[in-house]
Amino acid sequence: MGDKEMARDGINRRTLIKGAGAGLAATTLGAPAVWGQGKKTLRFLNTETSIDSIRALKVACAEYERMTGTKIIVDSVPLDDAFTKVTTSLRGGQPYDIATFAFIGHVLLLQAQGHLMPLTELTNKHKWGPKILFPIKNEVYWYPYDYNLAWIYYRKDLYEKKGLSVPKSWAEMLKNSQALNEDGRSGSLFPIGSNGATNWLSPGFMWAEGVKLFDDKWNVAIDNAANAPKVAAYLDFFADLYKTMPSGASQASFGEVLSNFASDKVAHTAYAGRIIEALERTSPALATKYGITPYMDSTGKAKAVNHGYDGWVVLKTPNSSESMKFMKWFTENQYINFLHTAPLHFQPPRLDVYDDPRWRAHPLIEKHWEAVQTMKNFIVDKSVILTSVDTEGPVPDLRPGKVFEGFVIPEMLQNRILKNMPAADCVKAAGDRMRKLTA
């Protein structure tokens, strides 16, 4: 992943292309390949661009070729380029056989155009966490390999020094951030720029408050009578919290969030497990001094984490049968090896993995087992609200993706904080913008 979230910043989970070329006929699944059936070549588009992830994929592919004779070429590109690369390959007549995506909207588009093989046969073998398979008419069209949930990080050592308690309400979160806004250290950092970081890291307080972007009939709901007061309160709280953030926070993205927390410049921020890996790599003295907690609501009664995810798809190509055989083998034999390339960031969506001694044997998982258990609790505790801008609504759909791409939530925050607009006006503007985007 290198770094995947930073790639999400440009047009990130973007480019909902209207057409991806004509569908290719699917082939029939067959028995496992054996050496001597005729050498085949598959193309695998990977967006996890860290050295370790690329190495793990290439080693797995080399092993599969040794066993079966089927060669697999791994092309690694930034996440932003994946959908364009796949659709271009389909139009050009040299399609990728397997691809990585981090936006369910792209999966929906390709499936609607007949380009994807159902992977239900593979996903049915395991029990999964919530809101991760995104079934379409009872079929699953991708194989998730991780959650990228966002939660709040805080400096546990500073809490102990100041006698602070883990915040359960917005007022407590603000009070703690104000108390730690000293000694050259800012109290918090939550992005507000028009980028993927804000979409991912800053709405969690709003989800905990019970806000819905759409109702069950896909009407825009952010500014209705039930939600508008909650959203306005969230904006006013965020405006106060912003006063504890470092200068330049209005332009902060994924890199700044990581570096500021890892370099002891902020006391609170939000991210997934990669922050722990960054601490171990660049600031080992801080690697035992963090705590994690979900986003909280205004009253201390509810909690949330912001959704995030990644997965693989198999495209309908002349090689679909062989691609399915490879995915069956890979997900049964190499899945844990791949997760270990980012052991704390690739949070398993498959619940069996948490009890697998092979996965648990990684040194960082062993060292940070308390944090890992908390991460798991975020998905098994049904009281934790799990949602995101692009997964809002009654079923998987393109409309939330358009809101994500339109940076509606970031611009709403900017209107309140940078332009000092009344919160109610900010909410109304956001609702109007959502209607235009999803009309």
Long-range contacts (C-beta under 8 A, 24 or more apart in sequence): 1-47, 1-48, 1-49, 1-50, 1-53, 1-274, 1-342, 1-345, 2-48, 2-49, 2-50, 2-51, 2-78, 3-254, 3-255, 3-258, 3-274, 4-47, 4-48, 4-49, 4-79, 4-102, 4-310, 5-148, 5-196, 5-197, 5-200, 5-254, 5-274, 6-253, 6-254, 6-255, 7-47, 7-78, 7-79, 7-80, 8-79, 8-80, 8-102, 8-196, 8-197, 8-200, 8-254, 9-195, 9-196, 9-197, 9-253, 9-254, 10-80, 11-80, 11-405, 12-79, 12-80, 12-195, 12-196, 12-199, 13-102, 13-103, 13-105, 13-106, 13-196, 13-390, 13-401, 13-404, 13-405, 14-80, 14-103, 14-405, 15-83, 15-84, 16-105, 16-106, 16-109, 16-398, 16-401, 16-402, 16-405, 17-83, 17-84, 17-87, 17-109, 19-87, 19-113, 20-86, 20-87, 20-90, 20-91, 20-109, 20-110, 20-113, 20-115, 21-87, 21-90, 21-91, 21-113, 21-115, 22-90, 23-113, 23-114, 23-115, 23-316, 24-90, 24-95, 24-115, 24-315, 24-316, 24-317, 24-318, 25-316, 26-117, 26-316, 26-320, 27-316, 27-318, 27-319, 27-320, 27-321, 28-321, 29-121, 29-321, 29-324, 29-325, 30-321, 30-325, 32-68, 32-325, 32-328, 32-329, 33-68, 33-69, 33-70, 33-322, 33-325, 34-68, 34-69, 35-67, 35-68, 35-69, 36-69, 37-69, 38-69, 39-69, 39-70, 39-71, 40-69, 40-70, 40-71, 40-319, 40-322, 41-70, 41-71, 41-72, 41-73, 41-319, 42-70, 42-71, 42-72, 42-73, 42-97, 42-98, 42-319, 42-322, 42-323, 42-326, 43-72, 43-73, 43-75, 43-89, 43-94, 43-95, 43-96, 43-97, 43-98, 44-72, 44-73, 44-74, 44-75, 44-96, 44-97, 44-98, 44-99, 45-75, 45-77, 45-82, 45-85, 45-86, 45-89, 45-96, 45-98, 45-99, 45-100, 46-74, 46-75, 46-76, 46-77, 46-100, 47-76, 47-77, 47-78, 47-79, 47-81, 47-82, 47-100, 47-101, 47-102, 47-310, 48-76, 48-100, 48-310, 48-341, 48-342, 49-76, 49-77, 49-78, 50-341, 50-342, 52-341, 52-342, 53-338, 53-341, 53-342, 55-341, 56-334, 56-337, 56-338, 56-340, 56-341, 57-338, 59-337, 60-330, 60-333, 60-334, 60-337, 60-338, 63-334, 64-326, 64-329, 64-330, 68-325, 70-322, 70-325, 70-326, 72-326, 82-106, 86-110, 86-315, 90-115, 90-315, 95-315, 95-317, 96-315, 96-317, 97-314, 97-315, 97-317, 97-319, 97-320, 97-322, 97-323, 98-312, 98-313, 98-314, 98-315, 98-323, 98-326, 98-327, 99-312, 99-313, 99-315, 100-310, 100-311, 100-312, 100-313, 101-142, 101-310, 101-311, 101-312, 101-313, 102-148, 102-308, 102-309, 102-310, 102-311, 103-390, 103-401, 104-134, 104-309, 104-390, 104-391, 104-396, 104-401, 105-390, 105-398, 105-400, 105-401, 107-134, 107-141, 107-142, 107-311, 107-313, 108-136, 108-396, 108-397, 108-398, 109-398, 110-141, 110-313, 110-315, 111-136, 111-141, 114-316, 115-315, 115-316, 116-141, 116-142, 116-313, 116-314, 116-315, 116-316, 117-141, 117-313, 117-314, 117-315, 117-316, 117-320, 117-323, 117-324, 119-143, 119-313, 119-314, 119-327, 121-324, 121-328, 122-327, 122-328, 122-331, 126-350, 126-351, 126-352, 127-350, 127-351, 127-352, 128-349, 128-350, 128-351, 129-349, 129-350, 129-351, 129-379, 129-380, 130-379, 130-386, 131-307, 131-386, 131-387, 131-391, 132-309, 132-349, 134-396, 136-396, 141-313, 142-311, 142-312, 142-313, 143-311, 143-312, 143-313, 143-327, 143-331, 144-309, 144-310, 144-311, 144-349, 144-350, 145-310, 145-311, 145-312, 145-335, 145-338, 145-339, 145-346, 145-349, 146-309, 146-310, 146-339, 146-342, 146-345, 146-346, 146-347, 146-348, 146-349, 147-272, 147-307, 147-308, 147-309, 147-347, 147-348, 147-349, 147-379, 148-200, 148-272, 148-308, 148-309, 148-310, 148-345, 148-347, 149-272, 149-305, 149-306, 149-307, 149-308, 149-347, 149-375, 149-378, 149-379, 149-386, 150-200, 150-201, 150-204, 150-270, 150-271, 150-272, 150-305, 150-306, 150-308, 151-204, 151-270, 151-271, 151-272, 151-292, 151-293, 151-294, 151-295, 151-305, 151-306, 151-375, 151-378, 152-204, 152-268, 152-269, 152-270, 152-292, 152-293, 152-294, 152-295, 153-261, 153-268, 153-269, 153-270, 153-271, 153-275, 153-290, 153-291, 153-292, 154-267, 154-268, 154-290, 154-291, 154-292, 154-293, 155-180, 155-267, 155-268, 155-286, 155-289, 155-290, 155-291, 156-289, 156-290, 156-291, 157-289, 158-267, 159-291, 166-291, 166-293, 167-293, 167-296, 168-296, 168-300, 169-296, 169-297, 169-298, 169-299, 169-300, 170-205, 170-237, 170-296, 170-297, 170-298, 171-298, 172-296, 172-300, 173-205, 173-241, 173-268, 173-296, 174-237, 174-240, 174-241, 174-244, 176-267, 176-268, 177-241, 177-244, 177-267, 177-268, 178-244, 180-244, 180-267, 180-268, 181-244, 181-267, 184-265, 185-264, 185-265, 185-266, 185-267, 186-244, 186-245, 186-246, 186-260, 186-265, 186-266, 186-267, 187-244, 187-245, 187-266, 187-267, 187-268, 188-241, 188-244, 188-245, 188-266, 188-267, 188-268, 188-269, 189-245, 189-246, 189-249, 189-252, 189-256, 189-257, 189-260, 189-261, 189-266, 189-268, 189-269, 190-238, 190-241, 190-242, 190-245, 190-249, 190-269, 190-270, 191-249, 191-252, 191-253, 191-256, 191-257, 191-410, 192-238, 192-242, 192-249, 192-250, 192-252, 192-410, 192-413, 192-414, 192-417, 192-418, 193-250, 193-251, 193-252, 193-253, 193-410, 193-414, 194-407, 194-410, 194-411, 194-414, 195-253, 195-407, 195-410, 196-253, 196-254, 197-252, 197-253, 197-254, 197-257, 198-407, 198-409, 198-410, 198-413, 199-388, 199-389, 199-390, 199-404, 199-407, 199-409, 199-410, 200-306, 200-308, 200-388, 201-257, 201-269, 201-270, 201-271, 201-306, 202-238, 202-270, 202-409, 202-410, 202-413, 203-306, 203-388, 203-389, 203-409, 204-270, 204-294, 204-295, 204-304, 204-305, 204-306, 205-234, 205-237, 205-238, 205-295, 205-296, 205-297, 205-304, 206-230, 206-231, 206-234, 206-409, 207-295, 207-304, 207-306, 207-385, 207-387, 208-294, 208-295, 208-296, 208-297, 208-302, 208-303, 208-304, 208-385, 209-233, 209-234, 209-297, 209-298, 209-302, 210-297, 210-302, 210-385, 212-392, 213-389, 213-392, 213-393, 213-400, 213-403, 213-434, 214-392, 214-393, 214-394, 214-399, 214-400, 216-394, 217-394, 218-393, 218-394, 218-397, 218-399, 218-438, 220-431, 220-434, 220-435, 220-438, 222-427, 222-430, 222-431, 222-434, 223-427, 223-428, 223-430, 223-431, 223-432, 228-424, 228-427, 228-428, 228-431, 231-412, 231-423, 231-427, 231-430, 232-423, 232-424, 232-426, 232-427, 233-298, 233-423, 235-412, 235-413, 235-416, 235-423, 235-426, 235-427, 236-416, 236-423, 237-298, 238-413, 238-416, 238-417, 239-416, 239-417, 242-417, 250-414, 250-417, 250-418, 262-286, 270-295, 270-306, 272-308, 272-345, 272-347, 273-342, 273-343, 273-344, 273-345, 273-346, 273-347, 273-371, 273-375, 274-342, 274-344, 274-345, 276-344, 276-364, 276-368, 276-371, 277-342, 277-343, 277-344, 277-345, 277-364, 280-364, 292-371, 292-374, 292-375, 294-378, 294-384, 302-383, 302-385, 303-383, 303-384, 303-385, 304-384, 304-385, 304-386, 304-387, 305-378, 305-384, 305-385, 305-386, 306-387, 306-388, 307-386, 307-387, 307-388, 307-390, 307-391, 308-388, 309-349, 344-368, 344-371, 344-372, 347-375, 349-379, 351-380, 399-437, 399-438, 402-437, 402-438, 403-434, 403-437, 403-438, 406-433, 406-434, 406-437, 408-433, 408-434, 408-437
